[in-house]
Amino acid sequence: MKTAVIQFPGSNCDADALHAAKLMLDEGAQFVWHTETQLPEGTELVFLPGGFSYGDHLRSGAIAARSPVMNAVKAHAEAGGYVLGVCNGFQVLTEAGLLPGALSRNRELHFLCKPVKLRVENHQTAYTAAYAKDQVLEIPVAHGEGNYYADAETVARLETEGRVVFRYVDNPNGSLNDIAGIVNEGGNVLGMMPHPERAVELLLGSEDGRGLFESLRAGRKGA
Amino acid sequence: MPHYTAKVYVTLKPSILDPQGRTVERALSHLEHDNVSGVRIGKYIELNLNGEKAEVEAQLRDITENVLSNPIMEDARWELNEA
């Protein structure tokens, strides 16, 4: 699966994202700089990595969401292409309007950096088909602004449409309904605060993130 | 072309938890300022703009609502003054 890892000034999980994409999806994964106006020919997955794009100035993800490459990412998403946003990538997706809601400061204000337990709430998405329903994963988080918020109507819609994909077992940041990851209406755009790309090798402490990439690989178009 | 200065104030909506404000409120209480409540922390942004007033106003509204604030969780208001 040909993957484009978007780099913004301040992205710092870009190398992890590229490594995981090469290991799990395809050796052809490559970086794409934020000033590009087009994605590489044949891009199947856009990976918006974690980090602190533009130093989190203004709001997390706000400036990155308005950078030139995001027009191409939006077009890719609207055409049904896969877009995965992890941590700051999730913040960029909400700021860009590709996912509903917003991520605000963690309830206790602390920056959290630790493994957390996630429950797979919907195992019937392109990102979770390799997991079992209610499977509990151990995946690390590393964020200061991961407190998911949306108005009550939006949260109710996410719940009834099965778009809450991952939920925290012990909510670390105050997110509404323990939400850790959501998909868009089409199911092709996933945003999540925990880092599956940091959990693809036992050397890193967990392999529980592999299923996400295996799901994508198994479900790729034309496969 | 006229010059304007703008002041933009961005605050979290009342329904959104403001952990910074809550922490400061608690600290004030520890300092025996027991009559202080409703502490909310926001952002203050200054801008200079050149142009005709009606256009500058429309532009400032667009900047404030679509870039400087996130209407999902923030309220924003602005003041425009001729420099």
Interface residues (C-beta under 8 A of the other chain):
Chain A: L58 R59 A62 R66 T94 E95 G101 A102 S104 R105 N106 R107 E108 L109 N147 Y149 A150 D151 G174
Chain B: L12 I16 L17 P19 Q20 T23 V67 L68 N70 I72 M73
